[in-house]
Amino acid sequence: MLIFIVFVMGVAIAAVVMLQKVDEVDIQQLSLEGTRVADAAAAALDTVLIQGDGFSSELILPAYLADRQYNVTAYPRLVVVRMEGQDFQRATLVQNLSGSLRQGTNTLTNRQGVIVIT
C-alpha cells in the first residue's frame, strides 16, 4: 500500500511539473508573437515614413496571436500590442498618424509626412 501511495504522489508531482512547463511555454509563445507583431507594425510604419510622400505599403496582421485575440494600436512614436493583459511595445519614428491598425490587411500611405492607415 505504501508503494502505491508513493507511486501516486510521484505521478501527481510529475503532472504538476508538466503543467508548469506547459504554462511557461505558453507564456513564451505569447511574448514572441506579441513582440513579432509589434516589430512588424513599427517597421512597416517607419518604412512608409522614410520612403516619403506618396509611398504606400500593405501590412497584414494575423487574426489571432497564439490562438488568442489581441489589439494593436499605433500612437505617435509607439506601437502597442495588447493581449491577455500584457503589452508589447515598439518605438517608431512616425509622429503623425491617421486611422487605426486592425487584424487583416492594412494599407499604409505617406501623405506629406502623415501616415494614413486604411
TORDREN-913570 format. One record per residue: x, y, z of N, C-alpha, C in turn; residue in three letters; residue number from 1. Coordinates in steps of 0.2 Angstrom, whole numbers, always signed. Example, Ala and Ser with C-alpha at 12.3 -4.5 7.8 and 13.67 -1.06 7.14 Angstrom:
<sites>
   n_east   n_north    n_up   ca_east   ca_north   ca_up   c_east   c_north    c_up   res     n
      +66       -28     +39       +62        -22     +39      +66       -16     +39   ALA     1
      +64       -11     +35       +68         -5     +36      +64        +0     +39   SER     2
</sites>
This chain:
<sites>
   n_east   n_north    n_up   ca_east   ca_north   ca_up   c_east   c_north    c_up   res     n
       +4        -6      +0        +0         +0      +0       +4        +6      +0   MET     1
      +10        +6      +4       +14        +12      +4      +17       +13      -3   LEU     2
      +19        +8      -6       +22         +9     -13      +17       +12     -18   ILE     3
      +11       +10     -17        +6        +13     -21       +5       +21     -20   PHE     4
       +5       +23     -13        +4        +30     -12      +10       +34     -14   ILE     5
      +16       +31     -13       +22        +34     -16      +22       +35     -24   VAL     6
      +19       +30     -27       +19        +30     -34      +14       +35     -36   PHE     7
       +8       +36     -33        +3        +41     -35       +6       +48     -33   VAL     8
       +9       +49     -28       +12        +55     -26      +17       +57     -32   MET     9
      +21       +52     -34       +26        +54     -39      +23       +56     -46   GLY    10
      +17       +52     -48       +14        +54     -54      +11       +61     -53   VAL    11
       +8       +63     -47        +5        +69     -46      +10       +75     -46   ALA    12
      +16       +74     -44       +21        +79     -44      +23       +79     -51   ILE    13
      +24       +74     -55       +26        +74     -62      +21       +78     -66   ALA    14
      +14       +77     -64        +9        +81     -68       +9       +88     -67   ALA    15
      +11       +90     -60       +11        +97     -59      +17      +100     -62   VAL    16
      +23       +97     -62       +29       +100     -66      +27      +100     -73   VAL    17
      +24       +96     -76       +22        +96     -83      +18      +102     -85   MET    18
      +13      +103     -81        +8       +108     -82      +12      +115     -81   LEU    19
      +16      +116     -76       +20       +122     -76      +24      +123     -82   GLN    20
      +27      +118     -85       +31       +119     -91      +27      +121     -97   LYS    21
      +21      +118     -97       +17       +120    -102      +15      +127    -102   VAL    22
      +13      +129     -96       +12       +136     -95      +18      +141     -96   ASP    23
      +24      +139     -95       +30       +143     -97      +30      +143    -104   GLU    24
      +29      +138    -108       +30       +138    -115      +24      +142    -118   VAL    25
      +18      +142    -115       +13       +146    -117      +14      +154    -116   ASP    26
      +17      +155    -111       +19       +162    -109      +24      +165    -114   ILE    27
      +29      +161    -115       +34       +162    -120      +32      +163    -127   GLN    28
      +27      +159    -129       +24       +159    -136      +20      +166    -137   GLN    29
      +16      +168    -131       +13       +174    -131      +17      +180    -132   LEU    30
      +23      +180    -128       +28       +185    -129      +31      +186    -136   SER    31
      +33      +180    -138       +36       +180    -145      +31      +183    -150   LEU    32
      +25      +181    -150       +20       +183    -155      +18      +190    -154   GLU    33
      +18      +192    -148       +16       +199    -147      +22      +204    -149   GLY    34
      +28      +202    -148       +34       +206    -150      +35      +206    -157   THR    35
      +33      +200    -160       +34       +200    -168      +29      +204    -171   ARG    36
      +23      +205    -169       +18       +209    -172      +20      +216    -171   VAL    37
      +22      +218    -165       +24       +225    -163      +30      +227    -168   ALA    38
      +35      +223    -168       +40       +224    -173      +38      +225    -180   ASP    39
      +34      +221    -182       +32       +221    -189      +28      +228    -191   ALA    40
      +24      +229    -186       +20       +235    -187      +24      +242    -187   ALA    41
      +29      +242    -182       +33       +248    -181      +38      +248    -188   ALA    42
      +40      +243    -190       +45       +243    -196      +41      +245    -202   ALA    43
      +35      +243    -203       +31       +245    -209      +29      +252    -208   ALA    44
      +27      +255    -203       +26       +262    -202      +32      +266    -204   LEU    45
      +38      +264    -201       +44       +268    -202      +46      +268    -209   ASP    46
      +45      +262    -212       +47       +261    -220      +43      +266    -224   THR    47
      +36      +266    -222       +32       +271    -226      +34      +278    -225   VAL    48
      +36      +280    -219       +38       +287    -217      +44      +288    -221   LEU    49
      +49      +284    -221       +56       +285    -223      +56      +286    -231   ILE    50
      +51      +282    -234       +51       +282    -242      +48      +288    -244   GLN    51
      +45      +292    -240       +42       +298    -242      +35      +299    -245   GLY    52
      +34      +305    -247       +27       +307    -249      +25      +302    -255   ASP    53
      +19      +300    -254       +16       +296    -260      +17      +288    -259   GLY    54
      +22      +286    -255       +24       +279    -254      +18      +276    -250   PHE    55
      +16      +269    -253       +11       +266    -250      +13      +258    -249   SER    56
      +11      +255    -244       +13       +248    -242       +7      +245    -239   SER    57
       +7      +238    -239        +2       +234    -235       +6      +231    -229   GLU    58
       +2      +231    -224        +4       +227    -218       -2      +222    -216   LEU    59
       +0      +216    -216        -5       +211    -215       -4      +208    -208   ILE    60
       -9      +209    -204        -8       +207    -197      -13      +201    -196   LEU    61
      -11      +196    -192       -14       +190    -191      -21      +191    -187   PRO    62
      -26      +186    -188       -32       +187    -185      -31      +185    -177   ALA    63
      -27      +181    -176       -25       +179    -169      -18      +178    -168   TYR    64
      -16      +179    -161        -9       +178    -159       -9      +172    -155   LEU    65
       -6      +167    -156        -6       +161    -152      -13      +159    -150   ALA    66
      -17      +159    -155       -24       +157    -155      -28      +161    -150   ASP    67
      -26      +167    -149       -29       +172    -144      -31      +179    -148   ARG    68
      -36      +182    -145       -37       +188    -148      -32      +194    -145   GLN    69
      -32      +199    -149       -27       +204    -147      -29      +211    -150   TYR    70
      -26      +216    -148       -27       +223    -151      -20      +226    -153   ASN    71
      -20      +229    -158       -14       +233    -160      -16      +240    -161   VAL    72
      -12      +245    -158       -13       +252    -158       -7      +256    -160   THR    73
       -8      +260    -165        -2       +264    -167       -3      +271    -164   ALA    74
       +2      +273    -160        +2       +280    -157       +8      +284    -160   TYR    75
       +8      +290    -159       +14       +294    -161      +20      +291    -158   PRO    76
      +25      +289    -162       +31       +286    -160      +31      +279    -156   ARG    77
      +25      +276    -156       +24       +270    -152      +19      +265    -155   LEU    78
      +20      +259    -156       +15       +253    -157      +15      +249    -151   VAL    79
       +8      +248    -149        +7       +243    -144       +2      +238    -146   VAL    80
       +4      +232    -144        +0       +226    -145       -2      +224    -138   VAL    81
       -9      +223    -137       -11       +221    -131      -15      +214    -131   ARG    82
      -13      +210    -127       -15       +203    -127      -15      +200    -120   MET    83
      -21      +198    -118       -22       +195    -111      -18      +199    -106   GLU    84
      -19      +205    -105       -16       +209    -100       -9      +211    -101   GLY    85
       -6      +209    -106        +1       +210    -107       +1      +215    -113   GLN    86
       +6      +220    -113        +8       +225    -118      +14      +223    -121   ASP    87
      +15      +224    -127       +21       +223    -131      +22      +229    -135   PHE    88
      +27      +233    -134       +28       +240    -137      +34      +240    -141   GLN    89
      +34      +244    -146       +40       +245    -150      +39      +253    -152   ARG    90
      +45      +256    -152       +46       +263    -154      +45      +263    -161   ALA    91
      +43      +269    -164       +43       +270    -171      +45      +278    -172   THR    92
      +47      +279    -178       +48       +286    -180      +42      +290    -181   LEU    93
      +37      +287    -183       +31       +291    -185      +28      +295    -180   VAL    94
      +27      +301    -181       +24       +306    -176      +16      +308    -178   GLN    95
      +15      +308    -185        +8       +310    -187       +5      +304    -190   ASN    96
       -1      +302    -187        -5       +296    -190      -12      +298    -191   LEU    97
      -15      +294    -195       -22       +295    -196      -25      +288    -198   SER    98
      -30      +286    -194       -33       +279    -195      -30      +274    -189   GLY    99
      -33      +268    -190       -31       +263    -185      -29      +257    -188   SER   100
      -24      +253    -184       -22       +247    -187      -27      +242    -184   LEU   101
      -28      +236    -188       -33       +231    -187      -30      +224    -189   ARG   102
      -33      +219    -187       -31       +212    -190      -33      +212    -197   GLN   103
      -29      +209    -201       -30       +208    -208      -26      +213    -212   GLY   104
      -28      +215    -218       -24       +220    -222      -25      +227    -221   THR   105
      -19      +230    -219       -19       +237    -218      -15      +241    -224   ASN   106
      -18      +246    -227       -14       +250    -231      -11      +256    -228   THR   107
       -4      +257    -228        -1       +262    -225       +1      +267    -231   LEU   108
       -1      +273    -231        +1       +278    -236       +4      +284    -233   THR   109
      +10      +287    -236       +13       +293    -233      +10      +299    -237   ASN   110
       +6      +303    -234        +3       +309    -237       +6      +315    -234   ARG   111
      +12      +317    -237       +15       +323    -234      +17      +322    -227   GLN   112
      +20      +317    -225       +23       +315    -219      +18      +313    -214   GLY   113
      +11      +312    -216        +6       +309    -211       +5      +302    -214   VAL   114
       +6      +297    -210        +5       +290    -212       -3      +289    -211   ILE   115
       -6      +288    -216       -13       +286    -216      -14      +279    -217   VAL   116
      -18      +276    -212       -19       +269    -211      -26      +268    -213   ILE   117
      -27      +263    -219       -34       +262    -221      -34      +254    -222   THR   118
</sites>
